[in-house]
Amino acid sequence: MTDKQKGFFYAIMGPVLWGFSGSIAQYLFTVESIPTQWIVGIRLIFAGLMLVIWCYFIDSKALFAILKKPRYVFQLLAFGLLGMLPAQYTYFMAIKFGNAPTATVLQFLGPLFIIIYISLRKLQMPRRIDLISIALALLGTFLLVTHGHLGQLMLSPAAIFWGVCAGLSQASYTLLPRELLKKFDARIVTGWSMLLGGIVFAPFADLGHVPSLNLLAIISIIFIITGGTMFSYLFYLQSLNFLTPSTTGMLSAFEPLTATILTVAFLNTKISGAELIGALLILGITFLQALPPNLFNLKFRYKDKN
């Protein structure tokens, strides 16, 4: 297997595992009636702990170096509480009140909020490609929540609210750890932020009250923690050793594709044509943002033959 083939394998497997995780979460919420906050708390604490242990055996010195300066500890807490925790919680709440495919697609509104944030911060108009991205996001969201019917919501207000919050949280998840990621391994930053966020969230998650779990529910929860969180993230990071971030970003479209196939096949989720078109428009933002910045500003000159 060539390096490029390895990169594509890792870049596809990560989103596929995330898609499985979202579909399994929908099963746990709708069939097993397991509280959302309990799943989020368990996932953050145990996935974070596993990543921290993983990093300890790889480079224990680097693992604890991030805790030696109050500045970095504060940034870790900010990322854990304002980035990691909201991203996990809002996404699962969107699944609970809607479904996994819709929640996953609305999560891809993250680049839209990043565009708006950067434009406001720099007090300048968005680039032409950004304006196109905003238009696609608005039209795609309209089709997703109305199925193309004016004046009628096909998703519950709660599903729309948590879905948009998932996109907003995805933006903060991307923006908050930038300085930390320049200085420390991404696995270390992610592991600590998950663990710290989970510990702070634990009192609200009521982890001491374990719901009634059958064998399938236990296996599902274990998968969400391991395959759907730890290994999916490690696969994604590994793909960056072989592919560019823009390529891996585009391949992340396998996440909603996987979630859609699984929920339609096994959970009887209905997907309309308008929803599919809306999803494609929103996912198109990722592809547009991966294009060269000057692509939409090219000026073609024609040579005069005379």
Secondary structure as GFF3:
##gff-version 3
##sequence-region A 1 306
A	DSSP	alpha_helix	3	30	.	.	.	ID=ss1
A	DSSP	alpha_helix	36	65	.	.	.	ID=ss2
A	DSSP	alpha_helix	70	79	.	.	.	ID=ss3
A	DSSP	pi_helix	80	84	.	.	.	ID=ss4
A	DSSP	alpha_helix	85	97	.	.	.	ID=ss5
A	DSSP	alpha_helix	100	107	.	.	.	ID=ss6
A	DSSP	alpha_helix	110	122	.	.	.	ID=ss7
A	DSSP	alpha_helix	128	146	.	.	.	ID=ss8
A	DSSP	alpha_helix	157	175	.	.	.	ID=ss9
A	DSSP	alpha_helix	178	183	.	.	.	ID=ss10
A	DSSP	alpha_helix	186	205	.	.	.	ID=ss11
A	DSSP	alpha_helix	215	225	.	.	.	ID=ss12
A	DSSP	pi_helix	226	231	.	.	.	ID=ss13
A	DSSP	alpha_helix	232	239	.	.	.	ID=ss14
A	DSSP	alpha_helix	245	251	.	.	.	ID=ss15
A	DSSP	alpha_helix	254	266	.	.	.	ID=ss16
A	DSSP	alpha_helix	273	290	.	.	.	ID=ss17
A	DSSP	three_ten_helix	295	297	.	.	.	ID=ss18
###
